[in-house]
Amino acid sequence: MAKDKKAKAAEKKARVAQKQEKKTVKKEKKSKTKGPRDDDSDAEDVDLDAVLAEYARQQEQFLKVTESSCDPPSPRTSATLIASPANENELFLFGGEYFNGATAAFYNDLFVYNIPRDTWRRVTSPNSPLPRSGHAWCRGGNTKDIFLFGGEFSSPKQGTFYHYNDFWRLEPATREWTRLESKGKGPPARSGHRMTAFKNFIILWGGFQDTSQQTKYLSDLWLYNCTTFQWHSPTLPPASPKPDARSSFSFLPHDSGA
């Protein structure tokens, strides 16, 4: 009887020790992948879905597209700037982020710069992409529209990241945004990728995904057909040369592709 009690006690002690060991290993893995966490870190206590939902709710207060004169855009990085396909005198700037040394702020404002007049105008809309940086946009093949895909958003202290896989069209003449629901499968969420137009196609390549625990760089190629409104990821021959995975590179069109 005494032996049974001792055996049960030993088994219980072993289970507790094993459980504690698993917790320790899990904690060490988390520490290695995420790095040291400051007491101020917001990695665990910010619900990005709720934050973005609140942005969307606030945006709904705009009943229509409006445009007004403004000062030059505030300092930012990873925004996008493009010449208007519909008006050679205009440039469009969208999004970006600003880090003040402690926290990051993300933007979803659209600015129009008139080159001859040297003036800026700010556009507000009830239906525009949510705040982001590291997105990509380009003119759409043979159309006069601008197409935008992806980008990233983070908690203020950049402890948690969110990557978009949404696809948008901006009509330069009306300043109106439309979210596009493509037929079939499209590119996974990412930021730091690049897009360019070739004939009636948009070519998208590369970028990265950051889960706060690890960063994955991408090397997949995607084509969007501006006539059929479909994404396609071509399979290249195994021996075919291609660039290694990367982000934040240069990507320009030419007569044979990009």
C-alpha atoms as an extended CHARMM CRD file, in Angstrom:
* protein
*
       258  EXT
         1         1  MET       CA              0.0000000000        0.0000000000        0.0000000000  PROA      1               0.0000000000
         2         2  ALA       CA              2.7980000000        2.3710000000        0.9950000000  PROA      2               0.0000000000
         3         3  LYS       CA              4.6230000000        1.4810000000       -2.2110000000  PROA      3               0.0000000000
         4         4  ASP       CA              1.5050000000        2.2980000000       -4.2670000000  PROA      4               0.0000000000
         5         5  LYS       CA              1.1950000000        5.6990000000       -2.5850000000  PROA      5               0.0000000000
         6         6  LYS       CA              4.8720000000        6.4030000000       -3.1890000000  PROA      6               0.0000000000
         7         7  ALA       CA              4.5530000000        5.3340000000       -6.8280000000  PROA      7               0.0000000000
         8         8  LYS       CA              1.5120000000        7.5540000000       -7.3820000000  PROA      8               0.0000000000
         9         9  ALA       CA              3.2630000000       10.4820000000       -5.7110000000  PROA      9               0.0000000000
        10        10  ALA       CA              6.3070000000        9.9530000000       -7.9150000000  PROA      10              0.0000000000
        11        11  GLU       CA              4.1370000000        9.7950000000      -11.0390000000  PROA      11              0.0000000000
        12        12  LYS       CA              2.3300000000       12.9970000000      -10.0590000000  PROA      12              0.0000000000
        13        13  LYS       CA              5.6320000000       14.7400000000       -9.4050000000  PROA      13              0.0000000000
        14        14  ALA       CA              6.9370000000       13.5940000000      -12.7970000000  PROA      14              0.0000000000
        15        15  ARG       CA              3.8100000000       14.8820000000      -14.5700000000  PROA      15              0.0000000000
        16        16  VAL       CA              4.1360000000       18.2740000000      -12.8780000000  PROA      16              0.0000000000
        17        17  ALA       CA              7.8180000000       18.4590000000      -13.8020000000  PROA      17              0.0000000000
        18        18  GLN       CA              7.0660000000       17.4730000000      -17.3980000000  PROA      18              0.0000000000
        19        19  LYS       CA              4.3240000000       20.0800000000      -17.6380000000  PROA      19              0.0000000000
        20        20  GLN       CA              6.6240000000       22.7550000000      -16.2370000000  PROA      20              0.0000000000
        21        21  GLU       CA              9.3500000000       21.7450000000      -18.6760000000  PROA      21              0.0000000000
        22        22  LYS       CA              6.9620000000       22.1230000000      -21.6230000000  PROA      22              0.0000000000
        23        23  LYS       CA              6.0100000000       25.5980000000      -20.4190000000  PROA      23              0.0000000000
        24        24  THR       CA              9.6720000000       26.5560000000      -20.1090000000  PROA      24              0.0000000000
        25        25  VAL       CA             10.5140000000       25.2800000000      -23.6060000000  PROA      25              0.0000000000
        26        26  LYS       CA              7.5000000000       27.0780000000      -25.0720000000  PROA      26              0.0000000000
        27        27  LYS       CA              8.4950000000       30.2900000000      -23.3170000000  PROA      27              0.0000000000
        28        28  GLU       CA             12.0820000000       30.0130000000      -24.5690000000  PROA      28              0.0000000000
        29        29  LYS       CA             10.9250000000       29.4230000000      -28.1460000000  PROA      29              0.0000000000
        30        30  LYS       CA              8.6290000000       32.4290000000      -27.9610000000  PROA      30              0.0000000000
        31        31  SER       CA             11.4330000000       34.5530000000      -26.5560000000  PROA      31              0.0000000000
        32        32  LYS       CA             13.8210000000       33.5110000000      -29.3290000000  PROA      32              0.0000000000
        33        33  THR       CA             11.3640000000       34.1700000000      -32.1390000000  PROA      33              0.0000000000
        34        34  LYS       CA              9.9670000000       37.4310000000      -30.8620000000  PROA      34              0.0000000000
        35        35  GLY       CA             12.9820000000       38.7540000000      -29.0040000000  PROA      35              0.0000000000
        36        36  PRO       CA             12.9480000000       40.4230000000      -25.6060000000  PROA      36              0.0000000000
        37        37  ARG       CA              9.6440000000       42.0290000000      -24.7620000000  PROA      37              0.0000000000
        38        38  ASP       CA              9.6860000000       45.3860000000      -22.9830000000  PROA      38              0.0000000000
        39        39  ASP       CA              7.2290000000       46.1010000000      -20.2300000000  PROA      39              0.0000000000
        40        40  ASP       CA              5.7000000000       48.7070000000      -22.5650000000  PROA      40              0.0000000000
        41        41  SER       CA              5.3390000000       46.3010000000      -25.4970000000  PROA      41              0.0000000000
        42        42  ASP       CA              1.8790000000       46.1820000000      -27.0130000000  PROA      42              0.0000000000
        43        43  ALA       CA              2.4920000000       42.8540000000      -28.7710000000  PROA      43              0.0000000000
        44        44  GLU       CA             -0.1170000000       41.0370000000      -26.6960000000  PROA      44              0.0000000000
        45        45  ASP       CA             -2.7560000000       43.6200000000      -25.9050000000  PROA      45              0.0000000000
        46        46  VAL       CA             -3.7210000000       45.2660000000      -29.2150000000  PROA      46              0.0000000000
        47        47  ASP       CA             -6.5520000000       43.8090000000      -31.2980000000  PROA      47              0.0000000000
        48        48  LEU       CA             -5.6430000000       44.9820000000      -34.8020000000  PROA      48              0.0000000000
        49        49  ASP       CA             -8.9290000000       43.7380000000      -36.2580000000  PROA      49              0.0000000000
        50        50  ALA       CA            -10.8070000000       45.9670000000      -33.8070000000  PROA      50              0.0000000000
        51        51  VAL       CA             -8.5320000000       48.9260000000      -34.5720000000  PROA      51              0.0000000000
        52        52  LEU       CA             -9.0680000000       48.5590000000      -38.3220000000  PROA      52              0.0000000000
        53        53  ALA       CA            -12.8190000000       48.1190000000      -37.8470000000  PROA      53              0.0000000000
        54        54  GLU       CA            -12.8580000000       51.4390000000      -35.9980000000  PROA      54              0.0000000000
        55        55  TYR       CA            -10.9680000000       53.0950000000      -38.8660000000  PROA      55              0.0000000000
        56        56  ALA       CA            -13.5810000000       51.7550000000      -41.2840000000  PROA      56              0.0000000000
        57        57  ARG       CA            -16.4090000000       53.0470000000      -39.0830000000  PROA      57              0.0000000000
        58        58  GLN       CA            -14.8890000000       56.5250000000      -38.9140000000  PROA      58              0.0000000000
        59        59  GLN       CA            -14.4390000000       56.5470000000      -42.6630000000  PROA      59              0.0000000000
        60        60  GLU       CA            -18.1470000000       55.9720000000      -43.1990000000  PROA      60              0.0000000000
        61        61  GLN       CA            -18.8390000000       59.5210000000      -41.9880000000  PROA      61              0.0000000000
        62        62  PHE       CA            -17.7590000000       60.7580000000      -45.4160000000  PROA      62              0.0000000000
        63        63  LEU       CA            -20.8720000000       60.5910000000      -47.5560000000  PROA      63              0.0000000000
        64        64  LYS       CA            -19.1190000000       61.2990000000      -50.8430000000  PROA      64              0.0000000000
        65        65  VAL       CA            -15.7350000000       61.9470000000      -52.3820000000  PROA      65              0.0000000000
        66        66  THR       CA            -14.5010000000       65.4300000000      -51.4900000000  PROA      66              0.0000000000
        67        67  GLU       CA            -11.3580000000       67.3180000000      -52.4440000000  PROA      67              0.0000000000
        68        68  SER       CA             -9.8360000000       70.3800000000      -50.8090000000  PROA      68              0.0000000000
        69        69  SER       CA             -6.6210000000       72.4160000000      -50.8440000000  PROA      69              0.0000000000
        70        70  CYS       CA             -4.0780000000       71.4400000000      -48.2040000000  PROA      70              0.0000000000
        71        71  ASP       CA             -0.4900000000       71.7670000000      -47.0550000000  PROA      71              0.0000000000
        72        72  PRO       CA              2.0710000000       69.2650000000      -48.3650000000  PROA      72              0.0000000000
        73        73  PRO       CA              1.6850000000       65.7550000000      -46.8630000000  PROA      73              0.0000000000
        74        74  SER       CA              3.2370000000       65.1250000000      -43.4510000000  PROA      74              0.0000000000
        75        75  PRO       CA              6.5630000000       63.2090000000      -43.2960000000  PROA      75              0.0000000000
        76        76  ARG       CA              6.1800000000       59.4920000000      -44.0530000000  PROA      76              0.0000000000
        77        77  THR       CA              7.9150000000       56.4390000000      -45.4710000000  PROA      77              0.0000000000
        78        78  SER       CA              6.7480000000       53.4820000000      -47.5810000000  PROA      78              0.0000000000
        79        79  ALA       CA              4.0210000000       55.5540000000      -49.2530000000  PROA      79              0.0000000000
        80        80  THR       CA              3.3560000000       55.2550000000      -53.0000000000  PROA      80              0.0000000000
        81        81  LEU       CA              3.6070000000       58.0230000000      -55.6010000000  PROA      81              0.0000000000
        82        82  ILE       CA              2.4950000000       57.6830000000      -59.2070000000  PROA      82              0.0000000000
        83        83  ALA       CA              1.8510000000       59.8670000000      -62.2350000000  PROA      83              0.0000000000
        84        84  SER       CA             -1.8180000000       60.0360000000      -63.1640000000  PROA      84              0.0000000000
        85        85  PRO       CA             -2.6580000000       57.9410000000      -66.2540000000  PROA      85              0.0000000000
        86        86  ALA       CA             -5.5100000000       60.3700000000      -66.9770000000  PROA      86              0.0000000000
        87        87  ASN       CA             -3.8170000000       63.7640000000      -66.4790000000  PROA      87              0.0000000000
        88        88  GLU       CA             -0.1420000000       64.3910000000      -67.1990000000  PROA      88              0.0000000000
        89        89  ASN       CA             -0.1440000000       67.3480000000      -64.7840000000  PROA      89              0.0000000000
        90        90  GLU       CA             -1.0560000000       65.3110000000      -61.6960000000  PROA      90              0.0000000000
        91        91  LEU       CA              0.7030000000       62.9920000000      -59.2530000000  PROA      91              0.0000000000
        92        92  PHE       CA             -1.0970000000       60.7770000000      -56.7180000000  PROA      92              0.0000000000
        93        93  LEU       CA              0.3160000000       59.9300000000      -53.2760000000  PROA      93              0.0000000000
        94        94  PHE       CA             -1.3030000000       57.3650000000      -50.9780000000  PROA      94              0.0000000000
        95        95  GLY       CA             -0.6790000000       55.9330000000      -47.5130000000  PROA      95              0.0000000000
        96        96  GLY       CA              2.6400000000       55.4140000000      -45.7560000000  PROA      96              0.0000000000
        97        97  GLU       CA              3.7850000000       55.4030000000      -42.1530000000  PROA      97              0.0000000000
        98        98  TYR       CA              5.6980000000       57.5980000000      -39.7170000000  PROA      98              0.0000000000
        99        99  PHE       CA              7.7560000000       56.3760000000      -36.7490000000  PROA      99              0.0000000000
       100       100  ASN       CA              8.6210000000       59.0070000000      -34.1420000000  PROA      100             0.0000000000
       101       101  GLY       CA             11.1050000000       56.8480000000      -32.2800000000  PROA      101             0.0000000000
       102       102  ALA       CA              8.4920000000       55.3530000000      -29.9610000000  PROA      102             0.0000000000
       103       103  THR       CA              5.3040000000       54.6370000000      -31.9180000000  PROA      103             0.0000000000
       104       104  ALA       CA              4.2620000000       54.2040000000      -35.5480000000  PROA      104             0.0000000000
       105       105  ALA       CA              1.3280000000       55.9040000000      -37.2760000000  PROA      105             0.0000000000
       106       106  PHE       CA             -0.1770000000       54.6280000000      -40.5310000000  PROA      106             0.0000000000
       107       107  TYR       CA             -2.0620000000       56.6810000000      -43.1180000000  PROA      107             0.0000000000
       108       108  ASN       CA             -4.7250000000       56.1340000000      -45.7460000000  PROA      108             0.0000000000
       109       109  ASP       CA             -5.0100000000       59.6590000000      -47.0520000000  PROA      109             0.0000000000
       110       110  LEU       CA             -4.9200000000       60.3360000000      -50.7860000000  PROA      110             0.0000000000
       111       111  PHE       CA             -3.1450000000       63.4590000000      -52.0360000000  PROA      111             0.0000000000
       112       112  VAL       CA             -3.0990000000       64.9670000000      -55.5190000000  PROA      112             0.0000000000
       113       113  TYR       CA             -0.1860000000       67.1600000000      -56.5680000000  PROA      113             0.0000000000
       114       114  ASN       CA             -0.6520000000       69.5520000000      -59.4900000000  PROA      114             0.0000000000
       115       115  ILE       CA              2.7540000000       69.9840000000      -61.1160000000  PROA      115             0.0000000000
       116       116  PRO       CA              2.3040000000       73.2930000000      -63.0190000000  PROA      116             0.0000000000
       117       117  ARG       CA              0.5520000000       74.9820000000      -60.0790000000  PROA      117             0.0000000000
       118       118  ASP       CA              2.7740000000       73.4490000000      -57.3710000000  PROA      118             0.0000000000
       119       119  THR       CA             -0.2840000000       72.7780000000      -55.1870000000  PROA      119             0.0000000000
       120       120  TRP       CA             -1.5440000000       69.8720000000      -53.0720000000  PROA      120             0.0000000000
       121       121  ARG       CA             -5.1340000000       68.7230000000      -52.6160000000  PROA      121             0.0000000000
       122       122  ARG       CA             -6.4230000000       66.1190000000      -50.1440000000  PROA      122             0.0000000000
       123       123  VAL       CA             -9.1330000000       63.6540000000      -51.1340000000  PROA      123             0.0000000000
       124       124  THR       CA            -11.5130000000       62.0520000000      -48.6210000000  PROA      124             0.0000000000
       125       125  SER       CA            -13.7480000000       59.1290000000      -49.4980000000  PROA      125             0.0000000000
       126       126  PRO       CA            -16.2840000000       56.8610000000      -47.7650000000  PROA      126             0.0000000000
       127       127  ASN       CA            -14.6970000000       53.8690000000      -49.4780000000  PROA      127             0.0000000000
       128       128  SER       CA            -10.9120000000       53.9010000000      -49.5550000000  PROA      128             0.0000000000
       129       129  PRO       CA             -8.2730000000       51.3480000000      -48.5150000000  PROA      129             0.0000000000
       130       130  LEU       CA             -7.5550000000       51.2330000000      -44.7750000000  PROA      130             0.0000000000
       131       131  PRO       CA             -4.2910000000       52.7280000000      -43.3940000000  PROA      131             0.0000000000
       132       132  ARG       CA             -1.1770000000       50.9540000000      -44.6440000000  PROA      132             0.0000000000
       133       133  SER       CA              2.3960000000       51.1700000000      -45.8190000000  PROA      133             0.0000000000
       134       134  GLY       CA              4.5570000000       48.9860000000      -48.0260000000  PROA      134             0.0000000000
       135       135  HSD       CA              1.7260000000       48.5010000000      -50.5230000000  PROA      135             0.0000000000
       136       136  ALA       CA              2.2030000000       48.5830000000      -54.2930000000  PROA      136             0.0000000000
       137       137  TRP       CA              0.2710000000       50.2610000000      -57.0800000000  PROA      137             0.0000000000
       138       138  CYS       CA              0.5820000000       50.8450000000      -60.8180000000  PROA      138             0.0000000000
       139       139  ARG       CA             -1.5160000000       51.8720000000      -63.7780000000  PROA      139             0.0000000000
       140       140  GLY       CA             -3.7000000000       49.1010000000      -65.1060000000  PROA      140             0.0000000000
       141       141  GLY       CA             -2.4470000000       47.7760000000      -68.4040000000  PROA      141             0.0000000000
       142       142  ASN       CA             -4.3410000000       49.5140000000      -71.2040000000  PROA      142             0.0000000000
       143       143  THR       CA             -6.7250000000       51.3000000000      -68.8370000000  PROA      143             0.0000000000
       144       144  LYS       CA             -6.4090000000       54.7590000000      -67.3030000000  PROA      144             0.0000000000
       145       145  ASP       CA             -7.0350000000       53.4160000000      -63.7990000000  PROA      145             0.0000000000
       146       146  ILE       CA             -4.5960000000       52.8160000000      -60.9370000000  PROA      146             0.0000000000
       147       147  PHE       CA             -4.5340000000       49.4390000000      -59.1590000000  PROA      147             0.0000000000
       148       148  LEU       CA             -3.3370000000       48.8440000000      -55.5790000000  PROA      148             0.0000000000
       149       149  PHE       CA             -2.5920000000       45.5830000000      -53.7730000000  PROA      149             0.0000000000
       150       150  GLY       CA             -1.6130000000       44.6580000000      -50.2200000000  PROA      150             0.0000000000
       151       151  GLY       CA              0.4970000000       46.4980000000      -47.6860000000  PROA      151             0.0000000000
       152       152  GLU       CA              0.9040000000       46.3030000000      -43.9260000000  PROA      152             0.0000000000
       153       153  PHE       CA             -0.3910000000       47.7980000000      -40.6870000000  PROA      153             0.0000000000
       154       154  SER       CA              0.9350000000       47.3930000000      -37.1620000000  PROA      154             0.0000000000
       155       155  SER       CA              0.2140000000       48.1790000000      -33.5450000000  PROA      155             0.0000000000
       156       156  PRO       CA              1.6940000000       51.5220000000      -32.3950000000  PROA      156             0.0000000000
       157       157  LYS       CA              4.8230000000       49.9130000000      -30.9320000000  PROA      157             0.0000000000
       158       158  GLN       CA              5.0990000000       47.4980000000      -33.8630000000  PROA      158             0.0000000000
       159       159  GLY       CA              4.7450000000       44.4110000000      -31.7060000000  PROA      159             0.0000000000
       160       160  THR       CA              1.9480000000       42.9860000000      -33.8750000000  PROA      160             0.0000000000
       161       161  PHE       CA              1.6500000000       43.1410000000      -37.6650000000  PROA      161             0.0000000000
       162       162  TYR       CA             -1.2030000000       42.7620000000      -40.1190000000  PROA      162             0.0000000000
       163       163  HSD       CA             -0.7230000000       42.1950000000      -43.8600000000  PROA      163             0.0000000000
       164       164  TYR       CA             -3.4170000000       42.9650000000      -46.4190000000  PROA      164             0.0000000000
       165       165  ASN       CA             -4.3730000000       40.9320000000      -49.4810000000  PROA      165             0.0000000000
       166       166  ASP       CA             -7.0430000000       43.3230000000      -50.7420000000  PROA      166             0.0000000000
       167       167  PHE       CA             -7.0720000000       44.6570000000      -54.3090000000  PROA      167             0.0000000000
       168       168  TRP       CA             -8.2930000000       48.1520000000      -55.2510000000  PROA      168             0.0000000000
       169       169  ARG       CA             -8.9110000000       50.3210000000      -58.2930000000  PROA      169             0.0000000000
       170       170  LEU       CA             -8.6490000000       54.1180000000      -58.2240000000  PROA      170             0.0000000000
       171       171  GLU       CA            -10.2470000000       56.1410000000      -61.0030000000  PROA      171             0.0000000000
       172       172  PRO       CA             -7.9740000000       59.1980000000      -61.3480000000  PROA      172             0.0000000000
       173       173  ALA       CA            -10.5920000000       61.4220000000      -62.9660000000  PROA      173             0.0000000000
       174       174  THR       CA            -13.2650000000       60.9460000000      -60.2730000000  PROA      174             0.0000000000
       175       175  ARG       CA            -10.9100000000       60.0650000000      -57.3490000000  PROA      175             0.0000000000
       176       176  GLU       CA            -13.1980000000       57.1160000000      -56.5670000000  PROA      176             0.0000000000
       177       177  TRP       CA            -11.9470000000       53.8780000000      -55.0080000000  PROA      177             0.0000000000
       178       178  THR       CA            -13.4540000000       50.4470000000      -55.7520000000  PROA      178             0.0000000000
       179       179  ARG       CA            -12.4980000000       47.2450000000      -53.9620000000  PROA      179             0.0000000000
       180       180  LEU       CA            -12.1360000000       44.4600000000      -56.5190000000  PROA      180             0.0000000000
       181       181  GLU       CA            -13.2630000000       40.9140000000      -55.8250000000  PROA      181             0.0000000000
       182       182  SER       CA            -11.2270000000       38.8660000000      -58.2730000000  PROA      182             0.0000000000
       183       183  LYS       CA            -12.4010000000       35.6240000000      -59.8180000000  PROA      183             0.0000000000
       184       184  GLY       CA            -10.5440000000       32.6510000000      -58.3690000000  PROA      184             0.0000000000
       185       185  LYS       CA             -7.4330000000       32.6580000000      -56.2080000000  PROA      185             0.0000000000
       186       186  GLY       CA             -5.2680000000       35.7510000000      -55.8230000000  PROA      186             0.0000000000
       187       187  PRO       CA             -1.8960000000       36.5900000000      -54.2620000000  PROA      187             0.0000000000
       188       188  PRO       CA             -1.5010000000       35.9490000000      -50.5100000000  PROA      188             0.0000000000
       189       189  ALA       CA             -1.2100000000       38.9100000000      -48.1380000000  PROA      189             0.0000000000
       190       190  ARG       CA              2.1180000000       40.7590000000      -48.2500000000  PROA      190             0.0000000000
       191       191  SER       CA              3.9600000000       44.0580000000      -48.2310000000  PROA      191             0.0000000000
       192       192  GLY       CA              7.1850000000       45.2850000000      -49.8110000000  PROA      192             0.0000000000
       193       193  HSD       CA              6.1980000000       43.7190000000      -53.1540000000  PROA      193             0.0000000000
       194       194  ARG       CA              6.1940000000       45.4670000000      -56.5280000000  PROA      194             0.0000000000
       195       195  MET       CA              3.7060000000       45.7700000000      -59.3910000000  PROA      195             0.0000000000
       196       196  THR       CA              3.9820000000       47.0530000000      -62.9450000000  PROA      196             0.0000000000
       197       197  ALA       CA              1.8330000000       47.0390000000      -66.0830000000  PROA      197             0.0000000000
       198       198  PHE       CA              2.5720000000       45.0510000000      -69.2330000000  PROA      198             0.0000000000
       199       199  LYS       CA              0.1320000000       45.1870000000      -72.1560000000  PROA      199             0.0000000000
       200       200  ASN       CA             -3.2290000000       44.1780000000      -70.6350000000  PROA      200             0.0000000000
       201       201  PHE       CA             -1.6890000000       42.6510000000      -67.5250000000  PROA      201             0.0000000000
       202       202  ILE       CA             -0.4940000000       43.7140000000      -64.1040000000  PROA      202             0.0000000000
       203       203  ILE       CA              2.6220000000       41.8640000000      -62.9510000000  PROA      203             0.0000000000
       204       204  LEU       CA              3.1350000000       41.3560000000      -59.2010000000  PROA      204             0.0000000000
       205       205  TRP       CA              6.2480000000       39.8090000000      -57.6730000000  PROA      205             0.0000000000
       206       206  GLY       CA              7.9720000000       39.3360000000      -54.3200000000  PROA      206             0.0000000000
       207       207  GLY       CA              7.4100000000       41.0160000000      -50.9720000000  PROA      207             0.0000000000
       208       208  PHE       CA              7.3290000000       39.6160000000      -47.4540000000  PROA      208             0.0000000000
       209       209  GLN       CA              5.0790000000       38.5580000000      -44.5790000000  PROA      209             0.0000000000
       210       210  ASP       CA              5.8770000000       39.3940000000      -40.9430000000  PROA      210             0.0000000000
       211       211  THR       CA              3.9710000000       37.4560000000      -38.2810000000  PROA      211             0.0000000000
       212       212  SER       CA              5.8380000000       39.1410000000      -35.3800000000  PROA      212             0.0000000000
       213       213  GLN       CA              7.4400000000       35.7320000000      -34.7890000000  PROA      213             0.0000000000
       214       214  GLN       CA              9.1690000000       35.3620000000      -38.1340000000  PROA      214             0.0000000000
       215       215  THR       CA              9.6250000000       37.1480000000      -41.4550000000  PROA      215             0.0000000000
       216       216  LYS       CA              9.0830000000       35.2440000000      -44.6890000000  PROA      216             0.0000000000
       217       217  TYR       CA             10.3170000000       36.6720000000      -47.9920000000  PROA      217             0.0000000000
       218       218  LEU       CA              8.3870000000       35.7450000000      -51.1280000000  PROA      218             0.0000000000
       219       219  SER       CA              9.3720000000       34.9400000000      -54.7090000000  PROA      219             0.0000000000
       220       220  ASP       CA              6.0090000000       34.0650000000      -56.2500000000  PROA      220             0.0000000000
       221       221  LEU       CA              4.9070000000       35.6420000000      -59.5360000000  PROA      221             0.0000000000
       222       222  TRP       CA              1.3350000000       36.7470000000      -60.2400000000  PROA      222             0.0000000000
       223       223  LEU       CA             -0.3820000000       38.1630000000      -63.3350000000  PROA      223             0.0000000000
       224       224  TYR       CA             -3.6920000000       40.0250000000      -63.2780000000  PROA      224             0.0000000000
       225       225  ASN       CA             -5.6880000000       40.1370000000      -66.5080000000  PROA      225             0.0000000000
       226       226  CYS       CA             -7.4240000000       43.5210000000      -66.7280000000  PROA      226             0.0000000000
       227       227  THR       CA             -9.9460000000       42.0910000000      -69.2270000000  PROA      227             0.0000000000
       228       228  THR       CA            -11.0230000000       38.8750000000      -67.4860000000  PROA      228             0.0000000000
       229       229  PHE       CA            -10.4080000000       40.2530000000      -63.9510000000  PROA      229             0.0000000000
       230       230  GLN       CA             -8.5110000000       37.1290000000      -62.9140000000  PROA      230             0.0000000000
       231       231  TRP       CA             -5.2260000000       36.4750000000      -61.1320000000  PROA      231             0.0000000000
       232       232  HSD       CA             -2.9280000000       33.7440000000      -62.3930000000  PROA      232             0.0000000000
       233       233  SER       CA              0.3310000000       32.4450000000      -60.9160000000  PROA      233             0.0000000000
       234       234  PRO       CA              2.3570000000       30.8710000000      -63.7460000000  PROA      234             0.0000000000
       235       235  THR       CA              4.4720000000       27.8240000000      -62.9860000000  PROA      235             0.0000000000
       236       236  LEU       CA              8.0090000000       28.3360000000      -64.2390000000  PROA      236             0.0000000000
       237       237  PRO       CA             10.1760000000       25.4070000000      -65.4020000000  PROA      237             0.0000000000
       238       238  PRO       CA             12.4240000000       24.1070000000      -62.5800000000  PROA      238             0.0000000000
       239       239  ALA       CA             15.5690000000       25.0770000000      -64.5040000000  PROA      239             0.0000000000
       240       240  SER       CA             14.2640000000       28.5380000000      -65.3460000000  PROA      240             0.0000000000
       241       241  PRO       CA             16.3780000000       31.2810000000      -63.7040000000  PROA      241             0.0000000000
       242       242  LYS       CA             14.5660000000       33.6770000000      -61.4010000000  PROA      242             0.0000000000
       243       243  PRO       CA             15.5130000000       36.1570000000      -58.6630000000  PROA      243             0.0000000000
       244       244  ASP       CA             15.7350000000       35.0230000000      -55.0620000000  PROA      244             0.0000000000
       245       245  ALA       CA             12.9620000000       36.0460000000      -52.6750000000  PROA      245             0.0000000000
       246       246  ARG       CA             13.1330000000       39.7240000000      -51.6840000000  PROA      246             0.0000000000
       247       247  SER       CA             11.2230000000       42.9120000000      -50.9410000000  PROA      247             0.0000000000
       248       248  SER       CA             11.6020000000       46.6600000000      -51.5830000000  PROA      248             0.0000000000
       249       249  PHE       CA             13.2800000000       46.2590000000      -54.9680000000  PROA      249             0.0000000000
       250       250  SER       CA             12.9030000000       48.1620000000      -58.2630000000  PROA      250             0.0000000000
       251       251  PHE       CA             10.5000000000       46.7790000000      -60.8700000000  PROA      251             0.0000000000
       252       252  LEU       CA             10.0370000000       48.5650000000      -64.2090000000  PROA      252             0.0000000000
       253       253  PRO       CA              8.1470000000       47.7320000000      -67.4210000000  PROA      253             0.0000000000
       254       254  HSD       CA              9.7360000000       47.2800000000      -70.8440000000  PROA      254             0.0000000000
       255       255  ASP       CA              8.6250000000       46.0300000000      -74.2440000000  PROA      255             0.0000000000
       256       256  SER       CA              9.0870000000       42.3490000000      -73.3640000000  PROA      256             0.0000000000
       257       257  GLY       CA              7.7600000000       42.3590000000      -69.8080000000  PROA      257             0.0000000000
       258       258  ALA       CA              9.2640000000       43.7430000000      -66.6040000000  PROA      258             0.0000000000
